[in-house]
Amino acid sequence: MKKENVLFLLLAAITVICIMSIGVAVAERSILIALLAIAGVILATGLGFTLRKKLRESNEV
């Protein structure tokens, strides 16, 4: 597996864990955990899309 694919797999796993933790936060009625989990989802997803764009642009040149 290429290094890029492992990185994208790791980011996807982090995103899934953050989404699951949103469910846990709702069950525990914890606003702080929910906000941190939402921030984690946004951060991991944004980082994945940014890396994908950079990778795509570097292959086109």
ROSE-4610 file (N, C-alpha, C; in Angstrom, 1 decimal, always signed):
// ROSE-4610
residu = [M/M/M/K/K/K/K/K/K/E/E/E/N/N/N/V/V/V/L/L/L/F/F/F/L/L/L/L/L/L/L/L/L/A/A/A/A/A/A/I/I/I/T/T/T/V/V/V/I/I/I/C/C/C/I/I/I/M/M/M/S/S/S/I/I/I/G/G/G/V/V/V/A/A/A/V/V/V/A/A/A/E/E/E/R/R/R/S/S/S/I/I/I/L/L/L/I/I/I/A/A/A/L/L/L/L/L/L/A/A/A/I/I/I/A/A/A/G/G/G/V/V/V/I/I/I/L/L/L/A/A/A/T/T/T/G/G/G/L/L/L/G/G/G/F/F/F/T/T/T/L/L/L/R/R/R/K/K/K/K/K/K/L/L/L/R/R/R/E/E/E/S/S/S/N/N/N/E/E/E/V/V/V]
num = [1/1/1/2/2/2/3/3/3/4/4/4/5/5/5/6/6/6/7/7/7/8/8/8/9/9/9/10/10/10/11/11/11/12/12/12/13/13/13/14/14/14/15/15/15/16/16/16/17/17/17/18/18/18/19/19/19/20/20/20/21/21/21/22/22/22/23/23/23/24/24/24/25/25/25/26/26/26/27/27/27/28/28/28/29/29/29/30/30/30/31/31/31/32/32/32/33/33/33/34/34/34/35/35/35/36/36/36/37/37/37/38/38/38/39/39/39/40/40/40/41/41/41/42/42/42/43/43/43/44/44/44/45/45/45/46/46/46/47/47/47/48/48/48/49/49/49/50/50/50/51/51/51/52/52/52/53/53/53/54/54/54/55/55/55/56/56/56/57/57/57/58/58/58/59/59/59/60/60/60/61/61/61]
x = [+0.8/+0.0/+0.9/+0.5/+1.3/+1.2/+2.2/+2.2/+1.0/+0.6/-0.6/-1.8/-2.0/-3.2/-3.3/-2.2/-2.2/-2.6/-2.1/-2.4/-3.9/-4.5/-5.9/-6.7/-6.3/-7.0/-7.0/-5.8/-5.7/-6.7/-6.7/-7.6/-9.1/-9.4/-10.8/-11.1/-10.2/-10.5/-10.7/-9.9/-10.0/-11.4/-11.8/-13.1/-14.2/-14.1/-15.2/-15.2/-14.0/-14.0/-14.6/-14.4/-15.0/-16.5/-16.9/-18.4/-19.0/-18.4/-18.9/-18.9/-17.9/-17.9/-18.9/-19.4/-20.6/-21.8/-22.0/-23.1/-22.9/-21.7/-21.4/-21.7/-21.3/-21.5/-23.0/-23.8/-25.3/-25.8/-25.4/-25.8/-25.5/-24.3/-23.8/-24.3/-24.9/-25.4/-24.3/-23.1/-22.0/-21.7/-22.0/-21.8/-20.3/-19.4/-18.0/-17.5/-17.8/-17.3/-17.9/-19.1/-19.8/-19.1/-18.8/-18.1/-16.7/-16.0/-14.6/-14.7/-15.7/-15.8/-16.2/-17.0/-17.4/-16.2/-15.4/-14.2/-13.2/-13.1/-12.3/-12.7/-14.0/-14.5/-14.2/-14.4/-14.1/-12.6/-11.8/-10.4/-9.8/-10.2/-9.7/-10.2/-11.5/-12.0/-11.4/-11.2/-10.6/-9.1/-8.4/-7.0/-7.0/-7.9/-7.9/-8.2/-9.1/-9.4/-8.3/-7.6/-6.5/-5.3/-5.0/-3.9/-4.3/-5.5/-5.9/-5.7/-6.1/-5.9/-4.4/-3.6/-2.2/-1.6/-2.0/-1.5/-1.9/-3.2/-3.7/-3.0/-2.7/-2.0/-0.6/+0.1/+1.5/+1.6/+0.6/+0.7/+0.4/-0.3/-0.7/+0.5/+1.4/+2.5/+3.6]
y = [-1.2/+0.0/+1.2/+2.2/+3.4/+4.2/+5.1/+5.9/+6.9/+7.4/+8.3/+7.6/+6.3/+5.5/+5.2/+5.0/+4.7/+6.0/+7.1/+8.4/+8.7/+8.4/+8.6/+7.7/+6.4/+5.4/+5.9/+6.4/+6.9/+8.1/+9.0/+10.1/+9.7/+8.7/+8.2/+7.5/+6.8/+6.1/+7.2/+8.2/+9.3/+10.0/+10.2/+10.8/+9.9/+8.6/+7.7/+7.7/+7.6/+7.6/+8.9/+10.0/+11.3/+11.3/+10.7/+10.6/+9.7/+8.6/+7.8/+8.4/+9.3/+10.0/+11.0/+11.5/+12.4/+11.7/+10.4/+9.6/+9.4/+9.1/+8.9/+10.2/+11.3/+12.6/+12.9/+12.5/+12.7/+11.8/+10.6/+9.7/+10.1/+10.7/+11.2/+12.6/+13.2/+14.6/+15.6/+15.4/+16.2/+17.1/+18.4/+19.4/+19.5/+19.5/+19.6/+18.5/+17.3/+16.2/+16.3/+16.7/+16.8/+17.9/+19.0/+20.1/+19.7/+19.0/+18.5/+17.5/+16.6/+15.6/+16.2/+17.2/+17.9/+18.7/+19.3/+19.9/+18.9/+17.7/+16.7/+16.2/+16.1/+15.6/+16.7/+17.9/+19.0/+19.1/+18.9/+19.0/+17.8/+16.6/+15.4/+15.4/+15.8/+15.8/+16.9/+18.0/+19.1/+18.8/+18.2/+17.8/+16.8/+15.8/+14.8/+15.4/+16.3/+17.0/+17.8/+18.5/+19.4/+18.5/+17.4/+16.5/+15.9/+15.6/+15.0/+16.0/+17.2/+18.3/+18.5/+18.6/+18.8/+17.6/+16.4/+15.2/+15.2/+15.6/+15.6/+16.7/+17.8/+18.9/+18.6/+17.9/+17.5/+16.4/+15.6/+14.6/+15.1/+16.2/+16.8/+17.5/+18.0/+18.8/+18.0]
z = [+0.0/+0.0/+0.0/-0.8/-0.9/+0.4/+0.6/+1.7/+1.8/+0.6/+0.6/+1.0/+0.5/+0.8/+2.3/+2.9/+4.4/+5.1/+4.7/+5.3/+5.2/+4.0/+3.8/+4.6/+4.7/+5.6/+7.0/+7.5/+8.9/+9.1/+8.1/+8.3/+8.3/+7.4/+7.4/+8.7/+9.3/+10.6/+11.7/+11.7/+12.7/+12.5/+11.3/+11.1/+11.6/+11.3/+11.8/+13.3/+14.0/+15.4/+16.0/+15.3/+15.8/+15.6/+14.5/+14.3/+15.4/+15.7/+16.7/+18.1/+18.3/+19.6/+19.7/+18.6/+18.6/+19.2/+18.8/+19.3/+20.8/+21.2/+22.7/+23.4/+22.9/+23.5/+23.7/+22.7/+22.8/+23.9/+23.9/+24.9/+26.3/+26.5/+27.8/+28.1/+27.1/+27.2/+27.6/+26.8/+27.1/+25.8/+26.0/+25.0/+24.6/+25.6/+25.3/+24.5/+24.8/+23.9/+22.5/+22.4/+21.1/+20.3/+20.9/+20.2/+19.7/+20.6/+20.3/+19.1/+19.2/+18.1/+16.8/+16.8/+15.6/+15.0/+15.9/+15.4/+14.8/+15.4/+14.9/+13.6/+13.4/+12.0/+11.0/+11.3/+10.3/+10.0/+11.1/+10.9/+10.0/+10.4/+9.7/+8.2/+8.0/+6.7/+5.8/+6.4/+5.7/+5.3/+6.3/+6.0/+4.9/+4.9/+3.8/+2.4/+2.3/+1.1/+0.6/+1.6/+1.2/+0.7/+1.4/+0.9/-0.4/-0.6/-1.9/-3.1/-2.8/-3.8/-4.2/-3.1/-3.3/-4.1/-3.8/-4.5/-5.9/-6.2/-7.5/-8.4/-7.8/-8.5/-8.7/-7.8/-8.0/-9.1/-9.3/-10.3/-11.7/-11.8/-13.1/-13.7/-12.9/-13.4/-14.1]
